[in-house]
Amino acid sequence: MENSNSTVKVAGALVIGAAIGGILGVLFAPAKGSDTRKKICKKGQDCSDSMRDKVNDFLESVTDKFDKVKEEVCDFAEESKAKSFKKGEDIADILKEKLNEFLDSVSEKLEKIKAEEAARNMKSENV
């Protein structure tokens, strides 16, 4: 951005210098007053057109850079979102695994309790 600003400043200075030089040249050249006024008016219009072109080029450059930065920010946001989603999936997988281990442990304990209860019932029937 700094390089772009200095380029615009140099271009602006050149245009202004050329305009001033043209005006002074026309003023000091021998010509009729109406011709001189026409020349000054034409030089002023040329200078105005040139400055308008420079400003438009500068604005286009700034717009292009803004669009590029905007695109990079959007890409970064999408990548971050994808990484976060992947981490969320990893956490969900770990939680599922731990839940399954817990459920297996509970099932084993229930089977053990049922077996002990069945053994007690058999003892009490035999007595």
C-alpha positions as CSV (number, residue, x, y, z in Angstrom):
1,M,0.0,0.0,0.0
2,E,2.9,2.4,0.8
3,N,4.4,1.8,-2.7
4,S,1.0,2.5,-4.3
5,N,0.7,5.8,-2.4
6,S,4.2,7.0,-3.4
7,T,3.4,6.1,-7.1
8,V,0.2,8.1,-6.9
9,K,2.0,11.1,-5.4
10,V,4.7,11.0,-8.1
11,A,2.2,10.7,-10.9
12,G,0.1,13.5,-9.4
13,A,3.2,15.8,-9.1
14,L,4.1,15.0,-12.7
15,V,0.6,15.9,-13.9
16,I,0.5,19.1,-11.9
17,G,4.0,20.1,-13.1
18,A,3.0,19.4,-16.7
19,A,-0.1,21.5,-16.3
20,I,1.7,24.4,-14.8
21,G,4.4,24.2,-17.5
22,G,1.7,24.1,-20.2
23,I,-0.2,27.1,-18.8
24,L,3.0,29.1,-18.4
25,G,4.1,28.2,-21.9
26,V,0.7,29.2,-23.4
27,L,0.7,32.5,-21.4
28,F,4.1,33.6,-22.6
29,A,3.7,32.5,-26.2
30,P,2.5,35.1,-28.7
31,A,-1.1,34.3,-29.6
32,K,-4.5,36.0,-29.6
33,G,-6.3,36.2,-26.3
34,S,-9.2,34.0,-27.5
35,D,-6.7,31.3,-28.7
36,T,-4.8,31.5,-25.4
37,R,-8.0,31.1,-23.4
38,K,-9.0,28.1,-25.6
39,K,-5.6,26.5,-25.0
40,I,-5.8,27.1,-21.3
41,C,-9.2,25.6,-21.2
42,K,-8.1,22.6,-23.2
43,K,-5.0,22.1,-21.0
44,G,-7.2,22.3,-17.9
45,Q,-9.6,19.7,-19.3
46,D,-6.7,17.5,-20.3
47,C,-5.2,17.8,-16.7
48,S,-8.7,17.1,-15.2
49,D,-9.1,14.0,-17.4
50,S,-5.6,12.8,-16.5
51,M,-6.2,13.2,-12.8
52,R,-9.6,11.5,-13.1
53,D,-7.8,8.5,-14.8
54,K,-5.1,8.4,-12.1
55,V,-7.8,8.5,-9.3
56,N,-9.8,5.8,-11.0
57,D,-6.6,3.6,-11.4
58,F,-5.8,4.1,-7.8
59,L,-9.4,3.2,-6.7
60,E,-9.3,0.1,-8.9
61,S,-6.0,-0.9,-7.3
62,V,-7.4,-0.4,-3.8
63,T,-10.5,-2.3,-4.7
64,D,-8.5,-5.2,-6.1
65,K,-6.3,-5.4,-3.0
66,F,-9.4,-5.2,-0.7
67,D,-11.1,-8.0,-2.7
68,K,-7.9,-10.1,-2.4
69,V,-7.7,-9.6,1.4
70,K,-11.4,-10.3,1.7
71,E,-10.9,-13.6,-0.2
72,E,-7.9,-14.6,2.0
73,V,-9.9,-13.9,5.2
74,C,-12.8,-16.0,3.9
75,D,-10.5,-18.8,3.0
76,F,-8.9,-18.7,6.4
77,A,-12.3,-18.7,8.1
78,E,-13.3,-21.8,6.1
79,E,-10.1,-23.6,6.9
80,S,-10.5,-22.8,10.6
81,K,-14.1,-23.9,10.5
82,A,-13.1,-27.2,8.9
83,K,-10.3,-27.8,11.4
84,S,-12.7,-27.0,14.3
85,F,-15.3,-29.4,12.8
86,K,-12.6,-32.1,12.5
87,K,-11.5,-31.6,16.1
88,G,-15.2,-31.8,17.1
89,E,-15.5,-35.1,15.3
90,D,-12.4,-36.4,17.0
91,I,-13.8,-35.5,20.4
92,A,-17.1,-37.1,19.6
93,D,-15.3,-40.3,18.6
94,I,-13.3,-40.3,21.9
95,L,-16.5,-39.8,23.8
96,K,-18.3,-42.6,22.0
97,E,-15.3,-44.9,22.8
98,K,-15.4,-44.0,26.5
99,L,-19.1,-44.4,26.6
100,N,-18.9,-47.8,25.0
101,E,-16.2,-48.8,27.5
102,F,-18.4,-47.6,30.4
103,L,-21.4,-49.5,29.0
104,D,-19.4,-52.7,28.6
105,S,-18.2,-52.3,32.2
106,V,-21.7,-51.9,33.5
107,S,-22.9,-54.9,31.4
108,E,-20.1,-57.0,32.9
109,K,-21.0,-56.0,36.4
110,L,-24.7,-56.7,35.8
111,E,-23.9,-60.1,34.4
112,K,-21.7,-60.8,37.5
113,I,-24.5,-59.7,39.8
114,K,-27.0,-61.9,37.9
115,A,-24.7,-64.9,38.2
116,E,-24.2,-64.3,41.9
117,E,-28.0,-63.9,42.4
118,A,-28.6,-67.1,40.4
119,A,-26.0,-68.9,42.6
120,R,-27.7,-67.7,45.8
121,N,-31.1,-68.9,44.5
122,M,-29.7,-72.3,43.7
123,K,-28.2,-72.6,47.2
124,S,-31.5,-71.6,48.8
125,E,-33.4,-74.1,46.7
126,N,-31.0,-76.9,47.7
127,V,-31.3,-76.1,51.3
